[in-house]
Amino acid sequence: MGPHELLRAVVKVLERLRIPYLVTGSIASMAYGEPRLTNDIDIVAEIRSERISDLLAAFPAPEYYLSEEMIREAVRRFGQFNIIHPASGLKVDIIIRRDTPFDQSRFSRKKRLRPAKDYQADFAAPEDVIIKKMEFYKAGGSEKHLRDITGILRISGDEVDRDYIASWAERLGVMEIWDAILRRLEH
Protein backbone atom coordinates (compact mmCIF):
# COMPACT_ATOMS: atom_id res chain seq x y z
CA MET A 1 0.00 0.00 0.00
CA GLY A 2 1.31 3.44 -0.94
CA PRO A 3 0.46 6.85 0.55
CA HIS A 4 -2.39 7.53 -1.89
CA GLU A 5 -3.99 4.15 -1.20
CA LEU A 6 -3.78 4.72 2.56
CA LEU A 7 -5.17 8.24 2.17
CA ARG A 8 -8.01 6.82 0.04
CA ALA A 9 -8.84 4.22 2.72
CA VAL A 10 -8.92 6.82 5.51
CA VAL A 11 -10.91 9.36 3.48
CA LYS A 12 -13.45 6.68 2.56
CA VAL A 13 -14.01 5.87 6.24
CA LEU A 14 -14.19 9.51 7.36
CA GLU A 15 -16.69 10.33 4.63
CA ARG A 16 -18.79 7.21 5.31
CA LEU A 17 -18.90 8.18 9.01
CA ARG A 18 -19.62 11.83 8.07
CA ILE A 19 -16.63 13.09 10.02
CA PRO A 20 -15.50 16.51 8.74
CA TYR A 21 -11.78 16.47 7.89
CA LEU A 22 -9.00 18.26 6.02
CA VAL A 23 -5.89 16.77 4.47
CA THR A 24 -3.01 19.04 5.44
CA GLY A 25 0.74 18.84 6.06
CA SER A 26 3.18 17.56 3.46
CA ILE A 27 0.50 15.85 1.31
CA ALA A 28 -1.35 19.18 0.99
CA SER A 29 1.94 21.00 0.39
CA MET A 30 2.67 18.68 -2.51
CA ALA A 31 -0.85 19.14 -3.92
CA TYR A 32 -0.23 22.89 -4.20
CA GLY A 33 3.54 22.99 -4.48
CA GLU A 34 6.55 20.82 -5.18
CA PRO A 35 6.83 17.05 -4.62
CA ARG A 36 9.01 15.67 -1.83
CA LEU A 37 9.37 12.43 0.09
CA THR A 38 7.12 11.81 3.05
CA ASN A 39 6.01 8.73 4.98
CA ASP A 40 3.09 10.22 6.82
CA ILE A 41 -0.24 11.79 6.09
CA ASP A 42 -1.68 14.58 8.24
CA ILE A 43 -5.43 14.96 8.59
CA VAL A 44 -7.32 17.33 10.87
CA ALA A 45 -10.66 15.74 11.78
CA GLU A 46 -13.65 16.57 13.92
CA ILE A 47 -13.83 13.27 15.80
CA ARG A 48 -16.26 12.85 18.68
CA SER A 49 -16.07 10.11 21.30
CA GLU A 50 -19.21 8.42 19.94
CA ARG A 51 -17.32 7.64 16.69
CA ILE A 52 -14.36 5.86 18.30
CA SER A 53 -15.83 2.35 18.08
CA ASP A 54 -16.70 2.97 14.40
CA LEU A 55 -13.10 4.00 13.68
CA LEU A 56 -11.71 0.95 15.44
CA ALA A 57 -14.02 -1.33 13.44
CA ALA A 58 -13.04 0.36 10.16
CA PHE A 59 -9.30 -0.18 10.71
CA PRO A 60 -9.02 -3.73 12.08
CA ALA A 61 -5.87 -5.42 13.33
CA PRO A 62 -3.58 -6.83 12.04
CA GLU A 63 -3.96 -4.83 8.80
CA TYR A 64 -3.89 -1.58 10.81
CA TYR A 65 -2.69 -0.53 14.22
CA LEU A 66 -5.00 1.85 16.05
CA SER A 67 -5.08 2.37 19.82
CA GLU A 68 -8.46 3.00 21.43
CA GLU A 69 -6.73 4.57 24.43
CA MET A 70 -4.77 6.97 22.19
CA ILE A 71 -7.92 8.00 20.31
CA ARG A 72 -9.82 8.67 23.53
CA GLU A 73 -6.91 10.70 24.92
CA ALA A 74 -6.61 12.68 21.66
CA VAL A 75 -10.33 13.47 21.60
CA ARG A 76 -10.30 14.49 25.26
CA ARG A 77 -7.22 16.73 24.95
CA PHE A 78 -7.64 17.91 21.35
CA GLY A 79 -4.40 16.11 20.52
CA GLN A 80 -3.59 13.56 17.87
CA PHE A 81 -3.42 9.80 17.29
CA ASN A 82 -2.09 7.55 14.55
CA ILE A 83 -3.52 5.05 12.14
CA ILE A 84 -0.59 2.83 11.18
CA HIS A 85 -0.40 0.42 8.27
CA PRO A 86 2.35 -1.95 9.53
CA ALA A 87 2.90 -3.77 6.22
CA SER A 88 3.92 -0.55 4.44
CA GLY A 89 5.28 1.38 7.41
CA LEU A 90 2.98 4.28 6.55
CA LYS A 91 0.99 6.22 9.09
CA VAL A 92 -1.75 8.80 9.23
CA ASP A 93 -1.59 11.43 11.95
CA ILE A 94 -5.15 12.36 12.88
CA ILE A 95 -5.16 15.75 14.59
CA ILE A 96 -8.37 16.57 16.44
CA ARG A 97 -10.00 19.76 15.23
CA ARG A 98 -10.12 22.52 17.82
CA ASP A 99 -12.93 25.03 18.17
CA THR A 100 -10.76 28.05 17.38
CA PRO A 101 -11.36 30.90 14.95
CA PHE A 102 -8.53 29.61 12.74
CA ASP A 103 -9.89 26.06 12.58
CA GLN A 104 -13.37 27.44 11.85
CA SER A 105 -11.89 29.51 9.04
CA ARG A 106 -9.83 26.74 7.48
CA PHE A 107 -12.67 24.23 7.59
CA SER A 108 -14.96 26.74 5.86
CA ARG A 109 -12.34 27.20 3.09
CA LYS A 110 -11.61 23.54 2.31
CA LYS A 111 -10.89 22.51 -1.28
CA ARG A 112 -12.08 19.31 -2.94
CA LEU A 113 -9.08 17.88 -4.77
CA ARG A 114 -8.30 14.68 -6.64
CA PRO A 115 -5.09 13.22 -5.11
CA ALA A 116 -5.36 10.20 -7.44
CA LYS A 117 -7.52 9.29 -10.43
CA ASP A 118 -9.99 7.22 -8.46
CA TYR A 119 -11.01 9.46 -5.55
CA GLN A 120 -11.39 12.99 -4.21
CA ALA A 121 -10.67 14.37 -0.75
CA ASP A 122 -11.12 17.57 1.25
CA PHE A 123 -7.85 19.51 1.52
CA ALA A 124 -6.92 22.57 3.52
CA ALA A 125 -6.68 25.63 1.24
CA PRO A 126 -3.10 26.55 0.26
CA GLU A 127 -3.19 29.68 2.45
CA ASP A 128 -4.12 27.61 5.50
CA VAL A 129 -1.38 25.07 4.76
CA ILE A 130 1.11 27.96 4.63
CA ILE A 131 -0.16 29.43 7.92
CA LYS A 132 0.14 26.11 9.77
CA LYS A 133 3.60 25.50 8.28
CA MET A 134 4.69 28.91 9.62
CA GLU A 135 3.40 27.94 13.07
CA PHE A 136 5.28 24.63 12.90
CA TYR A 137 8.42 26.42 11.76
CA LYS A 138 8.13 28.84 14.69
CA ALA A 139 7.70 25.91 17.11
CA GLY A 140 10.48 23.70 15.79
CA GLY A 141 12.50 25.57 13.19
CA SER A 142 12.58 22.79 10.58
CA GLU A 143 13.61 24.14 7.19
CA LYS A 144 11.27 21.67 5.45
CA HIS A 145 8.34 23.90 6.41
CA LEU A 146 9.92 26.92 4.73
CA ARG A 147 10.74 24.82 1.64
CA ASP A 148 7.12 23.64 1.49
CA ILE A 149 5.83 27.22 1.81
CA THR A 150 8.10 28.58 -0.91
CA GLY A 151 7.19 25.60 -3.12
CA ILE A 152 3.48 26.40 -2.75
CA LEU A 153 4.10 30.07 -3.50
CA ARG A 154 6.23 29.24 -6.57
CA ILE A 155 3.72 26.78 -8.04
CA SER A 156 0.35 28.17 -6.88
CA GLY A 157 1.36 31.72 -6.03
CA ASP A 158 -1.09 33.44 -8.37
CA GLU A 159 -3.98 31.64 -6.68
CA VAL A 160 -2.82 32.32 -3.10
CA ASP A 161 -4.56 35.07 -1.12
CA ARG A 162 -1.59 36.79 0.50
CA ASP A 163 -3.79 39.28 2.37
CA TYR A 164 -5.57 36.38 4.09
CA ILE A 165 -2.20 34.90 5.08
CA ALA A 166 -0.93 38.26 6.37
CA SER A 167 -4.07 38.75 8.44
CA TRP A 168 -3.75 35.34 10.13
CA ALA A 169 0.04 35.67 10.42
CA GLU A 170 -0.51 38.83 12.42
CA ARG A 171 -3.17 37.23 14.62
CA LEU A 172 -1.14 34.06 15.23
CA GLY A 173 2.20 35.75 15.88
CA VAL A 174 4.08 34.56 12.80
CA MET A 175 4.25 37.82 10.84
CA GLU A 176 8.07 37.94 11.04
CA ILE A 177 8.23 34.53 9.37
CA TRP A 178 5.77 35.60 6.65
CA ASP A 179 7.81 38.75 5.95
CA ALA A 180 11.02 36.68 5.75
CA ILE A 181 9.39 34.25 3.31
CA LEU A 182 8.26 37.11 1.06
CA ARG A 183 11.78 38.59 1.12
CA ARG A 184 13.21 35.16 0.24
CA LEU A 185 10.87 34.89 -2.74
CA GLU A 186 11.99 38.27 -4.09
CA HIS A 187 15.60 37.07 -4.36
C-alpha positions as CSV (number, residue, x, y, z in Angstrom):
1,M,0.0,0.0,0.0
2,G,1.3,3.4,-0.9
3,P,0.5,6.9,0.6
4,H,-2.4,7.5,-1.9
5,E,-4.0,4.1,-1.2
6,L,-3.8,4.7,2.6
7,L,-5.2,8.2,2.2
8,R,-8.0,6.8,0.0
9,A,-8.8,4.2,2.7
10,V,-8.9,6.8,5.5
11,V,-10.9,9.4,3.5
12,K,-13.4,6.7,2.6
13,V,-14.0,5.9,6.2
14,L,-14.2,9.5,7.4
15,E,-16.7,10.3,4.6
16,R,-18.8,7.2,5.3
17,L,-18.9,8.2,9.0
18,R,-19.6,11.8,8.1
19,I,-16.6,13.1,10.0
20,P,-15.5,16.5,8.7
21,Y,-11.8,16.5,7.9
22,L,-9.0,18.3,6.0
23,V,-5.9,16.8,4.5
24,T,-3.0,19.0,5.4
25,G,0.7,18.8,6.1
26,S,3.2,17.6,3.5
27,I,0.5,15.9,1.3
28,A,-1.3,19.2,1.0
29,S,1.9,21.0,0.4
30,M,2.7,18.7,-2.5
31,A,-0.9,19.1,-3.9
32,Y,-0.2,22.9,-4.2
33,G,3.5,23.0,-4.5
34,E,6.6,20.8,-5.2
35,P,6.8,17.1,-4.6
36,R,9.0,15.7,-1.8
37,L,9.4,12.4,0.1
38,T,7.1,11.8,3.1
39,N,6.0,8.7,5.0
40,D,3.1,10.2,6.8
41,I,-0.2,11.8,6.1
42,D,-1.7,14.6,8.2
43,I,-5.4,15.0,8.6
44,V,-7.3,17.3,10.9
45,A,-10.7,15.7,11.8
46,E,-13.7,16.6,13.9
47,I,-13.8,13.3,15.8
48,R,-16.3,12.9,18.7
49,S,-16.1,10.1,21.3
50,E,-19.2,8.4,19.9
51,R,-17.3,7.6,16.7
52,I,-14.4,5.9,18.3
53,S,-15.8,2.3,18.1
54,D,-16.7,3.0,14.4
55,L,-13.1,4.0,13.7
56,L,-11.7,1.0,15.4
57,A,-14.0,-1.3,13.4
58,A,-13.0,0.4,10.2
59,F,-9.3,-0.2,10.7
60,P,-9.0,-3.7,12.1
61,A,-5.9,-5.4,13.3
62,P,-3.6,-6.8,12.0
63,E,-4.0,-4.8,8.8
64,Y,-3.9,-1.6,10.8
65,Y,-2.7,-0.5,14.2
66,L,-5.0,1.9,16.1
67,S,-5.1,2.4,19.8
68,E,-8.5,3.0,21.4
69,E,-6.7,4.6,24.4
70,M,-4.8,7.0,22.2
71,I,-7.9,8.0,20.3
72,R,-9.8,8.7,23.5
73,E,-6.9,10.7,24.9
74,A,-6.6,12.7,21.7
75,V,-10.3,13.5,21.6
76,R,-10.3,14.5,25.3
77,R,-7.2,16.7,25.0
78,F,-7.6,17.9,21.3
79,G,-4.4,16.1,20.5
80,Q,-3.6,13.6,17.9
81,F,-3.4,9.8,17.3
82,N,-2.1,7.5,14.5
83,I,-3.5,5.1,12.1
84,I,-0.6,2.8,11.2
85,H,-0.4,0.4,8.3
86,P,2.4,-1.9,9.5
87,A,2.9,-3.8,6.2
88,S,3.9,-0.6,4.4
89,G,5.3,1.4,7.4
90,L,3.0,4.3,6.5
91,K,1.0,6.2,9.1
92,V,-1.7,8.8,9.2
93,D,-1.6,11.4,11.9
94,I,-5.2,12.4,12.9
95,I,-5.2,15.7,14.6
96,I,-8.4,16.6,16.4
97,R,-10.0,19.8,15.2
98,R,-10.1,22.5,17.8
99,D,-12.9,25.0,18.2
100,T,-10.8,28.0,17.4
101,P,-11.4,30.9,15.0
102,F,-8.5,29.6,12.7
103,D,-9.9,26.1,12.6
104,Q,-13.4,27.4,11.9
105,S,-11.9,29.5,9.0
106,R,-9.8,26.7,7.5
107,F,-12.7,24.2,7.6
108,S,-15.0,26.7,5.9
109,R,-12.3,27.2,3.1
110,K,-11.6,23.5,2.3
111,K,-10.9,22.5,-1.3
112,R,-12.1,19.3,-2.9
113,L,-9.1,17.9,-4.8
114,R,-8.3,14.7,-6.6
115,P,-5.1,13.2,-5.1
116,A,-5.4,10.2,-7.4
117,K,-7.5,9.3,-10.4
118,D,-10.0,7.2,-8.5
119,Y,-11.0,9.5,-5.6
120,Q,-11.4,13.0,-4.2
121,A,-10.7,14.4,-0.7
122,D,-11.1,17.6,1.2
123,F,-7.9,19.5,1.5
124,A,-6.9,22.6,3.5
125,A,-6.7,25.6,1.2
126,P,-3.1,26.5,0.3
127,E,-3.2,29.7,2.4
128,D,-4.1,27.6,5.5
129,V,-1.4,25.1,4.8
130,I,1.1,28.0,4.6
131,I,-0.2,29.4,7.9
132,K,0.1,26.1,9.8
133,K,3.6,25.5,8.3
134,M,4.7,28.9,9.6
135,E,3.4,27.9,13.1
136,F,5.3,24.6,12.9
137,Y,8.4,26.4,11.8
138,K,8.1,28.8,14.7
139,A,7.7,25.9,17.1
140,G,10.5,23.7,15.8
141,G,12.5,25.6,13.2
142,S,12.6,22.8,10.6
143,E,13.6,24.1,7.2
144,K,11.3,21.7,5.4
145,H,8.3,23.9,6.4
146,L,9.9,26.9,4.7
147,R,10.7,24.8,1.6
148,D,7.1,23.6,1.5
149,I,5.8,27.2,1.8
150,T,8.1,28.6,-0.9
151,G,7.2,25.6,-3.1
152,I,3.5,26.4,-2.7
153,L,4.1,30.1,-3.5
154,R,6.2,29.2,-6.6
155,I,3.7,26.8,-8.0
156,S,0.4,28.2,-6.9
157,G,1.4,31.7,-6.0
158,D,-1.1,33.4,-8.4
159,E,-4.0,31.6,-6.7
160,V,-2.8,32.3,-3.1
161,D,-4.6,35.1,-1.1
162,R,-1.6,36.8,0.5
163,D,-3.8,39.3,2.4
164,Y,-5.6,36.4,4.1
165,I,-2.2,34.9,5.1
166,A,-0.9,38.3,6.4
167,S,-4.1,38.7,8.4
168,W,-3.7,35.3,10.1
169,A,0.0,35.7,10.4
170,E,-0.5,38.8,12.4
171,R,-3.2,37.2,14.6
172,L,-1.1,34.1,15.2
173,G,2.2,35.8,15.9
174,V,4.1,34.6,12.8
175,M,4.3,37.8,10.8
176,E,8.1,37.9,11.0
177,I,8.2,34.5,9.4
178,W,5.8,35.6,6.6
179,D,7.8,38.7,6.0
180,A,11.0,36.7,5.8
181,I,9.4,34.3,3.3
182,L,8.3,37.1,1.1
183,R,11.8,38.6,1.1
184,R,13.2,35.2,0.2
185,L,10.9,34.9,-2.7
186,E,12.0,38.3,-4.1
187,H,15.6,37.1,-4.4
